[in-house]
Amino acid sequence: MAVVVMEQDVATGSLAPAVKARMEAFVAQVAGVAMSHPVQRGNAELYVRGLLAAGARKSLEPLVERLDGDGDYQSLQQFLADSPWDSGRLMAAVVQRVAPVVHAEAWVLDDTGFPKDGKRSPGVKRQYSGTLGKIGNCQIGVSLHAVSERATLPLGWALYLPEDWCADPERRRRAKIPEEVVFQTKPQLGVGLVMQAAGWAIDRAPVLGDAAYGENTQLRGELDSNGIEYVLSINPDTTIFAPGAVFHVPDRKPGRPGRSPAAHRSDREPIAVGEYAKTLTDEDFQTVAFRGTGKTRVSSRFAFKRITAAHPVTRDRLAPRQEWLIIEWPEGHDTPSDYWISNLPARTKPQRLARLARLRWMIELDYRQLKGELGLDHYEGRSYLGWYHHTALVTTSHAFLTLERTDPKAQRRASHSPKRSAYSCPSSTAGPVTATPANDR
């Protein structure tokens, strides 16, 4: 696979003049929306240039060294940690500029770990991270990404603050966490990111996510009530009412005071999806061929059933709502490999359901590029605001590279070696569609 790389001066690691001019124009356009002061806009261009320049480490000190004397460390440090520009407005400007190029097929919701030393970086504690594959000292960031065959684009970032952080005034003061920030679970942060992106001038797409998000009935309910489609992973012990279930609201018993019962009752008991799958026969499954990457076709064996999730009815006392249950049970396997729940319309074709269910692997590509090449996890500051500033500027750098790769007028050279010092532009053709689900949690 040919990898498109940024043109750079090998001796200095600086961007080639034509690339630098295009980058400056792009940053000026998007930063002008979020930053009112010329110094802020100038520092934004310098920081993005430093992120794009060749070099293994993208923390502030080595980044400034690669700017060939153009950047001032103290000015850039203040710009990141304390300057009162709005990272959300920068994200909105970047997304609304680049999303039309991406043509998103889905929005992927996930979270990723940022390993840290010490205890003062906002949100840091010993907690599980898929990045480490174990419990370790880290921050957790929740993110939303637009993905398509053509490209990927981060749509938003949210720093997870554990409850003990939110309840500690001294740690909040040191990390400069605003008073209005309160504890939110990762699914709650995820819903906020989806609703934020849904309010921008971009096309919506179905939300994909692993079971940490798919198991959250509140998240599913909020997305559905706001007209946002989803295809979310669930665990085999998730309970459902099987197809054909009939619901009713029982009448209040005569002479019994109080309001009529609001909970719907079913003519059958809920069943775990793993147990339900065992009741299906070969006739319930079909081999579905769907588009993979490029011109490839992928096929597997799926069952698609219209069911009702049990938890919202039995515990949240909500009206029953039909959804898709998608079960993948590859030929020759003893048990199903995956389960998903989706609120896509009943008329949705199996090929689309299957492709969306399997598309979430592309989040691995985004994390790999953002961390390995653009220094997403290299920020060493201890400022809450600084974390959001850094992630927004990394997104700006990533978005510029997406424009470079997809613009036929931009002159670039290609290489067959992915180990070059220059950053490889994003490409959604990396990795097979059969890759295991993202576990970078």
ABEGO torsion letter per residue (X at the ends): XBBBBBBBBAAAGBBBAAAAAAAAAAAAAAAAAABABAAAAAAAAAAAAAAABBEABABAAAAAAAAGGABBAAAAAAAAAABABBAAAAAAAAAAAAAAAAGBABBBBBBBBBBBBEAABBGBBBBBBAAAGBBBBBBBBBBBBBBBAABBBBAEBBBBBBAAAAABAAAAAAAGBBAABBBBBAAAAAAAAAAAAAABBBBBBBBBBBAAAAABAAAAAAAAAAGBBBBBBBBAABBBBBBGBBBBBBBBBBGBBEBBBABBBBABBBBBAAAAAAABBAAABBBBBBBBBEABBBBBBBBBBBBBBAAAAAAAGBBBBBBBBBBBBBBGBABBABBBBBABBAABBAAAAAAAAAAAAAAAAAAAAAAAAAGAAABABABAAAAAAAAAAAAAAAAAAAAAAABAABBBBBBABAABABBBBBBAABEBAABBBBABX
